[in-house]
Amino acid sequence: MSSNIAHLIKVTSNEISRRINDFASDYDLTGTQVQIIDFLTSRPVSEDVFQKDIEAEFNIRRSTATNILKIMEKKELIKRESVQYDSRLKKIIILDKAQKLQTNIDDFMKQNDQRILSSLGTFERRAFLHALQKLPEKLQTIEQSEVKKQ
């Protein structure tokens, strides 16, 4: 069974991504763009969000984040604005076009989460969520310690 874990996670991820992409296509967006809009609108307005925050939140590389954000800028979903305290940094501002989608995005995300979790019992849900929250950090820690050993 353990040799199939990565495969099972990948298959599950593909199924979830397919649903999010199907929803996003109704708005001429990608699933990742929808998830970034959801992330940006869930943050307090007073909190500045930078590209590095998106890279960390979605565990994506700088080049990937740059490409996604450039497209989102072209689609007038976001804009990047310099901050006074560091000219190298540009905070990401969500624009009205994206803001107007948030209610639909939020509804979809809640339904999607409910669909996923409804197939599990109460105890399984807690354990599943706990494991999902823990795994990325644990896997990175293991990988970093293996690299140091080499």
TIZAPA-657976 format. One record per atom (N, C-alpha, C, O): residue in three letters; atom name; y, x, z. Coordinates in steps of 0.1 Angstrom, whole numbers, m for minus. Layout:
! TIZAPA-657976
{Ala CA {Y X Z}} ...
This chain:
! TIZAPA-657976
{Met N {m12 8 0}} {Met CA {0 0 0}} {Met C {13 9 0}} {Met O {22 6 m7}} {Ser N {13 19 8}} {Ser CA {25 27 9}} {Ser C {29 33 m4}} {Ser O {41 36 m6}} {Ser N {20 36 m13}} {Ser CA {24 42 m26}} {Ser C {31 33 m35}} {Ser O {37 37 m45}} {Asn N {31 20 m31}} {Asn CA {37 9 m39}} {Asn C {51 5 m34}} {Asn O {57 m3 m40}} {Ile N {55 11 m23}} {Ile CA {67 6 m16}} {Ile C {79 7 m25}} {Ile O {87 m2 m27}} {Ala N {81 19 m31}} {Ala CA {93 21 m40}} {Ala C {92 12 m52}} {Ala O {103 6 m56}} {His N {80 10 m57}} {His CA {79 0 m69}} {His C {83 m14 m64}} {His O {90 m21 m72}} {Leu N {78 m18 m53}} {Leu CA {81 m32 m48}} {Leu C {96 m34 m46}} {Leu O {101 m44 m49}} {Ile N {102 m24 m40}} {Ile CA {117 m24 m38}} {Ile C {124 m25 m51}} {Ile O {133 m33 m53}} {Lys N {119 m17 m61}} {Lys CA {126 m17 m74}} {Lys C {124 m30 m81}} {Lys O {134 m35 m87}} {Val N {112 m36 m81}} {Val CA {110 m49 m87}} {Val C {119 m60 m80}} {Val O {124 m68 m87}} {Thr N {119 m60 m67}} {Thr CA {128 m69 m60}} {Thr C {142 m67 m63}} {Thr O {149 m77 m65}} {Ser N {147 m55 m63}} {Ser CA {160 m52 m67}} {Ser C {164 m57 m81}} {Ser O {175 m62 m83}} {Asn N {155 m55 m90}} {Asn CA {157 m60 m104}} {Asn C {158 m75 m104}} {Asn O {167 m80 m111}} {Glu N {150 m82 m97}} {Glu CA {151 m96 m97}} {Glu C {164 m101 m91}} {Glu O {171 m110 m96}} {Ile N {169 m95 m80}} {Ile CA {181 m98 m74}} {Ile C {193 m95 m83}} {Ile O {202 m103 m85}} {Ser N {192 m83 m89}} {Ser CA {203 m79 m99}} {Ser C {204 m88 m111}} {Ser O {215 m92 m115}} {Arg N {192 m93 m116}} {Arg CA {192 m102 m127}} {Arg C {199 m115 m123}} {Arg O {207 m120 m131}} {Arg N {197 m120 m112}} {Arg CA {204 m133 m107}} {Arg C {219 m130 m106}} {Arg O {227 m139 m110}} {Ile N {223 m119 m100}} {Ile CA {237 m116 m99}} {Ile C {244 m114 m112}} {Ile O {255 m119 m115}} {Asn N {237 m107 m121}} {Asn CA {242 m105 m135}} {Asn C {243 m118 m143}} {Asn O {253 m120 m150}} {Asp N {233 m127 m141}} {Asp CA {234 m140 m148}} {Asp C {246 m148 m143}} {Asp O {253 m154 m151}} {Phe N {249 m148 m130}} {Phe CA {260 m154 m124}} {Phe C {273 m148 m130}} {Phe O {282 m155 m134}} {Ala N {274 m135 m129}} {Ala CA {286 m127 m134}} {Ala C {289 m129 m148}} {Ala O {300 m130 m152}} {Ser N {279 m131 m157}} {Ser CA {281 m133 m171}} {Ser C {289 m145 m174}} {Ser O {295 m146 m184}} {Asp N {288 m155 m165}} {Asp CA {296 m168 m167}} {Asp C {311 m165 m167}} {Asp O {319 m173 m172}} {Tyr N {314 m154 m161}} {Tyr CA {329 m150 m159}} {Tyr C {332 m137 m167}} {Tyr O {342 m131 m166}} {Asp N {323 m133 m176}} {Asp CA {325 m121 m185}} {Asp C {326 m109 m176}} {Asp O {334 m100 m178}} {Leu N {318 m108 m165}} {Leu CA {317 m97 m156}} {Leu C {303 m92 m155}} {Leu O {294 m98 m160}} {Thr N {302 m80 m149}} {Thr CA {289 m75 m145}} {Thr C {286 m78 m131}} {Thr O {295 m82 m123}} {Gly N {273 m77 m127}} {Gly CA {270 m80 m113}} {Gly C {277 m70 m103}} {Gly O {281 m74 m93}} {Thr N {278 m58 m107}} {Thr CA {285 m48 m99}} {Thr C {300 m51 m97}} {Thr O {305 m50 m86}} {Gln N {306 m56 m108}} {Gln CA {320 m60 m107}} {Gln C {322 m72 m97}} {Gln O {331 m72 m89}} {Val N {312 m81 m98}} {Val CA {313 m93 m89}} {Val C {311 m88 m74}} {Val O {318 m92 m65}} {Gln N {302 m79 m72}} {Gln CA {299 m74 m59}} {Gln C {312 m66 m54}} {Gln O {315 m66 m42}} {Ile N {318 m59 m62}} {Ile CA {330 m51 m58}} {Ile C {342 m61 m55}} {Ile O {349 m59 m45}} {Ile N {343 m71 m63}} {Ile CA {353 m82 m59}} {Ile C {350 m88 m46}} {Ile O {359 m89 m37}} {Asp N {337 m91 m43}} {Asp CA {333 m96 m30}} {Asp C {336 m87 m19}} {Asp O {341 m91 m9}} {Phe N {334 m74 m21}} {Phe CA {336 m64 m11}} {Phe C {352 m63 m8}} {Phe O {356 m63 3}} {Leu N {359 m62 m19}} {Leu CA {374 m61 m17}} {Leu C {380 m73 m10}} {Leu O {389 m71 m2}} {Thr N {376 m85 m14}} {Thr CA {382 m97 m8}} {Thr C {377 m99 7}} {Thr O {383 m107 14}} {Ser N {366 m92 11}} {Ser CA {361 m94 24}} {Ser C {368 m85 34}} {Ser O {366 m86 46}} {Arg N {376 m75 29}} {Arg CA {383 m66 38}} {Arg C {396 m72 42}} {Arg O {402 m79 34}} {Pro N {401 m68 54}} {Pro CA {414 m73 58}} {Pro C {425 m68 49}} {Pro O {424 m57 44}} {Val N {435 m77 46}} {Val CA {445 m73 36}} {Val C {453 m61 41}} {Val O {458 m53 33}} {Ser N {454 m59 54}} {Ser CA {461 m48 59}} {Ser C {454 m34 58}} {Ser O {459 m24 60}} {Glu N {441 m35 54}} {Glu CA {433 m23 53}} {Glu C {433 m18 39}} {Glu O {429 m25 29}} {Asp N {437 m5 37}} {Asp CA {437 1 23}} {Asp C {422 4 20}} {Asp O {415 9 28}} {Val N {419 1 7}} {Val CA {406 5 2}} {Val C {408 15 m10}} {Val O {416 13 m18}} {Phe N {400 25 m9}} {Phe CA {401 36 m19}} {Phe C {387 37 m27}} {Phe O {377 31 m23}} {Gln N {387 44 m38}} {Gln CA {375 46 m46}} {Gln C {364 51 m37}} {Gln O {352 47 m39}} {Lys N {367 60 m28}} {Lys CA {356 66 m20}} {Lys C {350 56 m11}} {Lys O {338 57 m8}} {Asp N {357 45 m7}} {Asp CA {351 34 1}} {Asp C {341 27 m8}} {Asp O {330 23 m3}} {Ile N {344 25 m20}} {Ile CA {335 18 m29}} {Ile C {323 26 m32}} {Ile O {311 21 m33}} {Glu N {325 39 m34}} {Glu CA {314 49 m36}} {Glu C {304 48 m24}} {Glu O {292 47 m26}} {Ala N {310 48 m12}} {Ala CA {301 48 0}} {Ala C {294 34 2}} {Ala O {283 34 5}} {Glu N {302 24 0}} {Glu CA {296 10 2}} {Glu C {285 7 m8}} {Glu O {275 1 m4}} {Phe N {286 11 m20}} {Phe CA {276 8 m30}} {Phe C {266 20 m33}} {Phe O {258 19 m42}} {Asn N {269 31 m26}} {Asn CA {260 43 m28}} {Asn C {260 47 m43}} {Asn O {249 49 m48}} {Ile N {272 48 m49}} {Ile CA {273 52 m63}} {Ile C {281 65 m64}} {Ile O {288 69 m55}} {Arg N {278 72 m75}} {Arg CA {285 85 m77}} {Arg C {300 82 m81}} {Arg O {304 71 m86}} {Arg N {308 93 m79}} {Arg CA {322 92 m83}} {Arg C {324 87 m97}} {Arg O {333 79 m100}} {Ser N {317 93 m106}} {Ser CA {319 90 m121}} {Ser C {315 76 m123}} {Ser O {322 69 m132}} {Thr N {305 70 m117}} {Thr CA {301 56 m119}} {Thr C {312 47 m114}} {Thr O {316 38 m121}} {Ala N {317 50 m102}} {Ala CA {328 42 m96}} {Ala C {340 43 m105}} {Ala O {347 33 m107}} {Thr N {344 55 m110}} {Thr CA {355 56 m118}} {Thr C {354 47 m131}} {Thr O {364 40 m134}} {Asn N {343 48 m137}} {Asn CA {341 39 m149}} {Asn C {342 24 m146}} {Asn O {348 17 m154}} {Ile N {335 20 m136}} {Ile CA {336 6 m132}} {Ile C {350 2 m129}} {Ile O {355 m9 m134}} {Leu N {357 9 m121}} {Leu CA {371 6 m117}} {Leu C {380 6 m129}} {Leu O {390 m2 m130}} {Lys N {378 15 m139}} {Lys CA {387 16 m151}} {Lys C {385 3 m159}} {Lys O {395 m3 m163}} {Ile N {373 m2 m160}} {Ile CA {370 m14 m167}} {Ile C {376 m26 m160}} {Ile O {382 m35 m166}} {Met N {375 m26 m147}} {Met CA {381 m37 m139}} {Met C {396 m37 m140}} {Met O {402 m48 m140}} {Glu N {402 m25 m141}} {Glu CA {416 m25 m143}} {Glu C {420 m30 m157}} {Glu O {430 m38 m158}} {Lys N {413 m27 m167}} {Lys CA {415 m32 m180}} {Lys C {414 m47 m181}} {Lys O {421 m54 m188}} {Lys N {405 m52 m173}} {Lys CA {403 m67 m173}} {Lys C {413 m74 m163}} {Lys O {412 m86 m161}} {Glu N {422 m66 m158}} {Glu CA {432 m71 m148}} {Glu C {426 m78 m136}} {Glu O {432 m88 m131}} {Leu N {416 m72 m131}} {Leu CA {410 m77 m118}} {Leu C {415 m69 m106}} {Leu O {416 m74 m95}} {Ile N {418 m56 m109}} {Ile CA {423 m48 m98}} {Ile C {434 m39 m104}} {Ile O {436 m38 m116}} {Lys N {442 m32 m95}} {Lys CA {451 m22 m100}} {Lys C {450 m11 m89}} {Lys O {447 m13 m78}} {Arg N {453 1 m93}} {Arg CA {453 13 m84}} {Arg C {467 17 m82}} {Arg O {475 19 m92}} {Glu N {471 19 m70}} {Glu CA {485 21 m66}} {Glu C {485 33 m57}} {Glu O {477 34 m47}} {Ser N {494 43 m59}} {Ser CA {496 54 m51}} {Ser C {501 50 m37}} {Ser O {507 40 m35}} {Val N {497 58 m27}} {Val CA {501 56 m13}} {Val C {511 67 m10}} {Val O {510 78 m15}} {Gln N {521 64 m1}} {Gln CA {532 73 2}} {Gln C {527 86 9}} {Gln O {532 96 7}} {Tyr N {516 84 18}} {Tyr CA {512 95 26}} {Tyr C {503 105 19}} {Tyr O {500 116 25}} {Asp N {498 102 7}} {Asp CA {490 112 0}} {Asp C {490 109 m15}} {Asp O {484 99 m19}} {Ser N {497 117 m23}} {Ser CA {499 114 m37}} {Ser C {486 114 m45}} {Ser O {485 109 m56}} {Arg N {476 121 m39}} {Arg CA {463 121 m46}} {Arg C {455 108 m45}} {Arg O {446 105 m53}} {Leu N {458 100 m35}} {Leu CA {450 88 m32}} {Leu C {457 76 m39}} {Leu O {469 75 m40}} {Lys N {448 68 m44}} {Lys CA {453 55 m50}} {Lys C {445 44 m44}} {Lys O {432 43 m45}} {Lys N {452 35 m37}} {Lys CA {445 24 m31}} {Lys C {442 13 m42}} {Lys O {449 12 m51}} {Ile N {431 6 m39}} {Ile CA {427 m4 m49}} {Ile C {432 m18 m44}} {Ile O {430 m22 m33}} {Ile N {439 m24 m53}} {Ile CA {445 m37 m50}} {Ile C {438 m48 m58}} {Ile O {437 m46 m71}} {Ile N {434 m58 m52}} {Ile CA {427 m69 m60}} {Ile C {438 m78 m65}} {Ile O {448 m82 m58}} {Leu N {437 m82 m78}} {Leu CA {447 m90 m84}} {Leu C {443 m105 m84}} {Leu O {432 m108 m81}} {Asp N {453 m113 m88}} {Asp CA {451 m128 m87}} {Asp C {439 m132 m95}} {Asp O {431 m141 m91}} {Lys N {437 m127 m107}} {Lys CA {426 m131 m115}} {Lys C {412 m129 m108}} {Lys O {404 m138 m109}} {Ala N {410 m119 m101}} {Ala CA {398 m116 m93}} {Ala C {398 m125 m80}} {Ala O {388 m131 m76}} {Gln N {410 m126 m74}} {Gln CA {411 m134 m62}} {Gln C {407 m149 m64}} {Gln O {401 m155 m56}} {Lys N {410 m154 m76}} {Lys CA {407 m168 m79}} {Lys C {392 m170 m81}} {Lys O {387 m181 m79}} {Leu N {385 m160 m83}} {Leu CA {370 m161 m85}} {Leu C {363 m160 m71}} {Leu O {351 m164 m71}} {Gln N {370 m156 m61}} {Gln CA {363 m153 m49}} {Gln C {355 m165 m42}} {Gln O {345 m163 m37}} {Thr N {361 m177 m43}} {Thr CA {354 m189 m37}} {Thr C {340 m190 m44}} {Thr O {330 m192 m37}} {Asn N {340 m190 m57}} {Asn CA {328 m191 m65}} {Asn C {318 m179 m62}} {Asn O {306 m181 m60}} {Ile N {324 m168 m61}} {Ile CA {315 m156 m58}} {Ile C {309 m157 m44}} {Ile O {297 m155 m42}} {Asp N {318 m161 m34}} {Asp CA {313 m162 m21}} {Asp C {302 m173 m20}} {Asp O {292 m171 m13}} {Asp N {304 m184 m26}} {Asp CA {294 m195 m26}} {Asp C {281 m190 m32}} {Asp O {270 m192 m27}} {Phe N {282 m183 m44}} {Phe CA {270 m178 m50}} {Phe C {263 m168 m41}} {Phe O {250 m168 m39}} {Met N {270 m158 m35}} {Met CA {264 m148 m27}} {Met C {257 m154 m15}} {Met O {246 m150 m11}} {Lys N {263 m164 m9}} {Lys CA {257 m171 3}} {Lys C {244 m178 m2}} {Lys O {234 m177 5}} {Gln N {244 m185 m13}} {Gln CA {232 m192 m18}} {Gln C {221 m182 m22}} {Gln O {210 m184 m19}} {Asn N {225 m170 m28}} {Asn CA {216 m160 m31}} {Asn C {209 m154 m19}} {Asn O {197 m152 m19}} {Asp N {217 m151 m9}} {Asp CA {212 m146 4}} {Asp C {202 m156 10}} {Asp O {191 m153 15}} {Gln N {206 m169 10}} {Gln CA {198 m179 15}} {Gln C {185 m181 8}} {Gln O {174 m183 14}} {Arg N {185 m180 m5}} {Arg CA {173 m180 m14}} {Arg C {164 m169 m10}} {Arg O {152 m171 m9}} {Ile N {169 m157 m8}} {Ile CA {161 m146 m5}} {Ile C {154 m147 9}} {Ile O {142 m146 10}} {Leu N {163 m151 19}} {Leu CA {158 m152 32}} {Leu C {149 m164 35}} {Leu O {141 m164 44}} {Ser N {151 m174 27}} {Ser CA {143 m187 30}} {Ser C {128 m185 27}} {Ser O {120 m193 32}} {Ser N {125 m174 20}} {Ser CA {111 m172 18}} {Ser C {104 m164 29}} {Ser O {92 m162 29}} {Leu N {112 m161 40}} {Leu CA {107 m153 51}} {Leu C {108 m162 64}} {Leu O {117 m171 65}} {Gly N {99 m160 73}} {Gly CA {100 m166 86}} {Gly C {111 m160 94}} {Gly O {117 m149 91}} {Thr N {115 m166 106}} {Thr CA {126 m161 114}} {Thr C {124 m146 118}} {Thr O {133 m138 117}} {Phe N {112 m143 124}} {Phe CA {109 m130 128}} {Phe C {109 m120 116}} {Phe O {115 m109 117}} {Glu N {104 m124 105}} {Glu CA {104 m116 93}} {Glu C {118 m113 88}} {Glu O {121 m102 84}} {Arg N {127 m123 89}} {Arg CA {141 m121 85}} {Arg C {147 m110 93}} {Arg O {154 m101 87}} {Arg N {146 m111 106}} {Arg CA {152 m101 115}} {Arg C {147 m87 112}} {Arg O {155 m78 110}} {Ala N {134 m86 111}} {Ala CA {128 m73 108}} {Ala C {132 m68 94}} {Ala O {135 m56 93}} {Phe N {132 m77 85}} {Phe CA {136 m73 71}} {Phe C {151 m68 70}} {Phe O {153 m58 65}} {Leu N {160 m76 76}} {Leu CA {174 m72 76}} {Leu C {176 m59 84}} {Leu O {184 m50 79}} {His N {169 m57 95}} {His CA {170 m45 103}} {His C {166 m33 94}} {His O {172 m22 94}} {Ala N {154 m34 88}} {Ala CA {149 m24 80}} {Ala C {158 m20 68}} {Ala O {160 m9 65}} {Leu N {163 m31 61}} {Leu CA {172 m28 50}} {Leu C {185 m21 54}} {Leu O {190 m13 47}} {Gln N {190 m24 66}} {Gln CA {202 m18 71}} {Gln C {200 m3 74}} {Gln O {208 5 73}} {Lys N {188 0 79}} {Lys CA {184 13 84}} {Lys C {180 22 73}} {Lys O {183 34 74}} {Leu N {173 17 63}} {Leu CA {166 26 53}} {Leu C {175 36 46}} {Leu O {172 48 45}} {Pro N {186 31 40}} {Pro CA {194 41 32}} {Pro C {199 53 40}} {Pro O {198 64 35}} {Glu N {203 51 52}} {Glu CA {208 62 60}} {Glu C {196 71 64}} {Glu O {197 83 64}} {Lys N {185 65 68}} {Lys CA {173 73 72}} {Lys C {168 81 60}} {Lys O {165 93 61}} {Leu N {168 75 48}} {Leu CA {163 82 36}} {Leu C {172 94 33}} {Leu O {168 105 29}} {Gln N {185 92 34}} {Gln CA {195 103 31}} {Gln C {193 114 41}} {Gln O {194 126 38}} {Thr N {191 111 54}} {Thr CA {189 121 64}} {Thr C {177 129 62}} {Thr O {177 141 63}} {Ile N {166 122 58}} {Ile CA {153 129 55}} {Ile C {155 139 43}} {Ile O {151 150 43}} {Glu N {162 133 32}} {Glu CA {164 141 20}} {Glu C {173 154 23}} {Glu O {170 165 18}} {Gln N {183 152 32}} {Gln CA {192 163 35}} {Gln C {184 174 43}} {Gln O {186 186 41}} {Ser N {176 170 52}} {Ser CA {168 180 60}} {Ser C {158 187 51}} {Ser O {155 199 53}} {Glu N {152 180 41}} {Glu CA {143 186 32}} {Glu C {150 197 23}} {Glu O {145 207 20}} {Val N {162 194 19}} {Val CA {170 203 11}} {Val C {174 216 19}} {Val O {173 227 14}} {Lys N {177 214 32}} {Lys CA {180 225 40}} {Lys C {168 234 42}} {Lys O {170 247 44}} {Lys N {156 229 43}} {Lys CA {144 237 45}} {Lys C {141 246 33}} {Lys O {135 256 34}} {Gln N {146 242 21}} {Gln CA {142 250 9}} {Gln C {150 262 7}} {Gln O {148 270 m2}} 
